[in-house]
Amino acid sequence: MGDTILVPFELPDPEPISDVLVESLAPLDIVAMGHFQVPEQTPTEMARDQFEADAQAALAEVAAPFRERSLSVRTRLVFGKTRADAINRVILEEECAAELDPAPTEGIDRILVPIPASAEFSRLPEFIEVLCESSTREITLFHVAEGKESIQEGETILAETHEGLADAGLDTDLVDTRIVEGQNHDEEILQAAADYDAVVMYDAASRIRDRLFGTLPDRIANQTGDPVIVVRRDYQAA
């Protein structure tokens, strides 16, 4: 599998990725990005001159488990003011198809896959499959019908996605669908994610509220402890 996934770490004290996720992601091309948060009043180059050696050593240490298991691993060290901006830039420069929003996990038995109304079927199957373990027993395609969208329209979206998974060769015996009506898309997904071990989802346009409360993948990882793979909808394989 030749897809590239970004695995970000926050420096100078990065949290290591769990062995379960390292093993699951091993078939992918890995870009381990270390982001060193530079205080607003500190010149970026000054921080780099002072901390680069230690930051490189810390990044090498947390990337080492990937190097032991993966055929393709490269590292990027970024000194910057904003984590999200650094991630977006590296994703584009490294042509990553997805990003991992990490969280501790001991096993992945159930995977939640939120499907938006405007979703075009892209690379979801590959990133769902990479998380599947021998213990995985359920993959739920989840949709929130909002506003004027009817339940029937949502069911059509899920049916088409289910068919796409089958066409891609994923074991659809594991796949079920779930649709709910709701006025708050994010909260419905957060509530559902609490019952699962991992989430695979499409990216979304940046919103002002993300700056205040964090992106939805960040909130899922922080509030539920679920690792999240965010798949780029605009990614085009070479």
C-alpha positions as CSV (number, residue, x, y, z in Angstrom):
1,M,0.0,0.0,0.0
2,G,1.6,3.3,-1.1
3,D,-0.6,5.9,0.7
4,T,1.1,8.4,2.9
5,I,-0.1,9.2,6.4
6,L,1.0,12.1,8.6
7,V,1.7,11.2,12.2
8,P,2.2,14.4,14.2
9,F,4.0,14.7,17.5
10,E,4.1,17.7,19.9
11,L,7.5,18.7,21.0
12,P,9.6,18.9,23.2
13,D,7.8,16.2,25.2
14,P,6.0,14.0,22.6
15,E,3.6,11.3,23.6
16,P,4.6,7.9,22.0
17,I,2.2,6.2,19.7
18,S,0.7,2.9,21.0
19,D,2.1,-0.3,19.6
20,V,-1.4,-1.2,18.3
21,L,-1.4,1.9,16.0
22,V,2.3,1.5,15.0
23,E,1.6,-2.1,13.9
24,S,-1.6,-1.1,12.1
25,L,0.0,1.8,10.2
26,A,3.1,-0.2,9.2
27,P,1.9,-0.9,5.6
28,L,1.6,2.8,4.9
29,D,4.3,5.4,4.1
30,I,4.8,7.3,7.3
31,V,5.7,11.0,7.7
32,A,6.5,11.6,11.4
33,M,6.2,15.3,12.0
34,G,7.5,16.9,15.1
35,H,5.9,20.3,15.9
36,F,7.7,22.6,18.3
37,Q,5.3,25.2,19.5
38,V,7.1,28.6,19.4
39,P,5.7,31.3,21.9
40,E,4.1,34.2,20.1
41,Q,6.7,36.8,21.1
42,T,9.7,34.5,20.3
43,P,11.3,34.6,16.8
44,T,11.0,31.2,15.2
45,E,14.6,31.1,14.1
46,M,15.7,31.9,17.7
47,A,13.8,28.9,19.0
48,R,15.2,26.7,16.2
49,D,18.8,27.7,17.0
50,Q,18.2,27.0,20.7
51,F,16.2,23.8,20.6
52,E,16.7,22.1,17.2
53,A,19.2,19.4,18.4
54,D,17.0,18.3,21.3
55,A,13.9,18.4,19.2
56,Q,15.5,16.3,16.5
57,A,16.5,13.7,19.1
58,A,13.0,13.6,20.6
59,L,11.5,13.2,17.2
60,A,13.9,10.4,16.2
61,E,13.0,8.6,19.5
62,V,9.2,8.5,18.9
63,A,9.7,7.7,15.2
64,A,11.9,4.7,16.0
65,P,9.1,2.2,16.5
66,F,7.8,3.0,13.0
67,R,11.3,2.6,11.5
68,E,11.4,-0.9,13.1
69,R,8.2,-2.0,11.3
70,S,7.6,0.2,8.3
71,L,9.5,0.2,5.0
72,S,9.0,3.9,4.4
73,V,9.4,6.4,7.2
74,R,10.6,10.0,7.0
75,T,10.6,12.8,9.6
76,R,9.8,16.5,9.4
77,L,10.7,18.9,12.2
78,V,8.6,22.2,12.2
79,F,9.0,25.2,14.5
80,G,5.9,27.3,14.3
81,K,3.3,29.3,16.1
82,T,0.2,27.2,15.1
83,R,0.0,23.4,15.1
84,A,-2.9,23.3,12.6
85,D,-1.0,25.5,10.1
86,A,2.1,23.4,10.4
87,I,0.1,20.2,9.9
88,N,-1.7,21.5,6.8
89,R,1.6,22.7,5.2
90,V,3.4,19.4,5.7
91,I,0.4,17.4,4.5
92,L,0.5,19.3,1.2
93,E,4.3,19.3,0.9
94,E,4.5,15.5,1.6
95,E,1.3,14.7,-0.4
96,C,-0.2,12.9,2.5
97,A,-3.6,11.2,1.8
98,A,-4.5,11.2,5.5
99,E,-3.5,12.4,9.0
100,L,-3.5,10.4,12.3
101,D,-5.0,12.2,15.3
102,P,-3.4,9.9,17.9
103,A,-4.9,8.7,21.2
104,P,-4.0,5.8,23.4
105,T,-5.5,2.4,22.5
106,E,-5.1,-1.2,23.4
107,G,-7.1,-2.7,20.6
108,I,-9.5,-1.8,17.8
109,D,-12.6,-3.9,18.0
110,R,-15.1,-1.3,16.7
111,I,-14.5,1.4,14.1
112,L,-16.8,4.4,13.5
113,V,-16.9,5.9,10.1
114,P,-18.9,9.2,9.9
115,I,-20.2,9.9,6.4
116,P,-21.1,13.5,5.5
117,A,-23.9,14.4,3.1
118,S,-21.6,15.7,0.5
119,A,-19.1,12.8,0.6
120,E,-17.7,11.5,-2.6
121,F,-16.3,8.0,-2.2
122,S,-12.5,8.2,-2.2
123,R,-9.8,6.5,-0.1
124,L,-11.8,5.5,2.9
125,P,-11.6,1.7,2.4
126,E,-7.8,1.7,2.5
127,F,-7.7,3.5,5.8
128,I,-10.5,1.5,7.3
129,E,-8.8,-1.7,6.4
130,V,-5.5,-0.7,7.8
131,L,-7.0,-0.3,11.3
132,C,-8.8,-3.7,11.1
133,E,-7.3,-6.3,13.4
134,S,-8.2,-9.9,14.0
135,S,-10.3,-8.7,16.9
136,T,-12.2,-6.2,14.8
137,R,-15.9,-7.2,14.8
138,E,-17.8,-4.0,13.7
139,I,-17.4,-1.1,11.3
140,T,-20.3,1.3,11.5
141,L,-21.0,3.8,8.7
142,F,-22.6,6.7,10.6
143,H,-24.6,9.6,9.2
144,V,-26.3,12.6,10.8
145,A,-29.4,13.8,8.9
146,E,-29.5,17.6,9.4
147,G,-31.8,20.4,8.4
148,K,-34.0,19.5,5.5
149,E,-32.3,16.2,4.7
150,S,-34.6,13.2,5.1
151,I,-33.8,9.9,6.7
152,Q,-34.3,8.3,3.3
153,E,-31.7,10.6,1.7
154,G,-29.3,9.7,4.4
155,E,-29.9,6.0,4.0
156,T,-29.1,6.4,0.3
157,I,-25.8,8.0,1.1
158,L,-24.9,5.1,3.5
159,A,-26.0,2.4,1.0
160,E,-23.8,3.9,-1.7
161,T,-20.9,4.0,0.7
162,H,-21.5,0.5,1.8
163,E,-21.5,-0.6,-1.9
164,G,-18.2,1.2,-2.4
165,L,-16.6,-0.6,0.5
166,A,-17.7,-3.9,-1.0
167,D,-16.4,-2.9,-4.5
168,A,-13.1,-2.1,-2.8
169,G,-12.8,-5.6,-1.4
170,L,-13.5,-4.8,2.3
171,D,-15.2,-7.6,4.3
172,T,-18.7,-6.1,4.5
173,D,-19.8,-8.8,6.9
174,L,-18.3,-6.5,9.5
175,V,-20.0,-3.4,8.2
176,D,-23.3,-2.0,9.4
177,T,-25.0,1.4,9.0
178,R,-26.6,3.8,11.5
179,I,-28.4,7.1,10.8
180,V,-29.7,9.6,13.3
181,E,-31.6,12.9,13.0
182,G,-29.8,15.8,14.8
183,Q,-29.3,19.5,14.8
184,N,-25.6,19.4,15.9
185,H,-23.5,17.2,13.6
186,D,-20.4,17.4,15.7
187,E,-22.1,16.5,19.0
188,E,-23.9,13.5,17.5
189,I,-20.6,12.1,16.2
190,L,-18.8,12.8,19.5
191,Q,-21.6,10.9,21.4
192,A,-21.4,8.0,19.0
193,A,-17.6,7.8,19.0
194,A,-17.6,7.1,22.8
195,D,-18.8,3.6,22.0
196,Y,-16.0,2.8,19.5
197,D,-12.2,2.2,19.6
198,A,-11.2,4.3,16.5
199,V,-12.7,6.7,14.0
200,V,-12.0,7.1,10.2
201,M,-13.5,10.2,8.7
202,Y,-13.2,12.7,5.9
203,D,-11.6,16.1,6.5
204,A,-13.7,19.2,6.6
205,A,-13.4,22.9,5.8
206,S,-11.8,24.9,8.6
207,R,-14.3,26.8,10.7
208,I,-13.9,29.7,13.1
209,R,-15.2,27.5,16.0
210,D,-12.3,25.1,15.4
211,R,-9.9,27.8,16.6
212,L,-11.9,28.1,19.8
213,F,-12.9,24.5,20.6
214,G,-10.5,22.4,18.4
215,T,-11.3,20.5,15.3
216,L,-13.8,17.6,15.5
217,P,-11.0,15.0,15.1
218,D,-9.1,16.7,18.0
219,R,-12.2,16.7,20.1
220,I,-12.9,13.0,19.4
221,A,-9.4,12.0,20.3
222,N,-9.3,14.2,23.5
223,Q,-12.8,13.4,24.8
224,T,-13.2,9.8,23.9
225,G,-9.6,8.5,23.7
226,D,-10.3,7.2,20.2
227,P,-7.5,7.6,17.6
228,V,-8.8,9.3,14.5
229,I,-7.7,8.9,10.9
230,V,-8.7,12.0,8.9
231,V,-8.8,11.2,5.1
232,R,-8.2,14.1,2.7
233,R,-11.1,14.4,0.2
234,D,-9.0,16.4,-2.3
235,Y,-6.1,13.9,-2.4
236,Q,-5.2,12.6,-5.8
237,A,-2.9,9.6,-6.0
238,A,0.0,10.0,-8.5
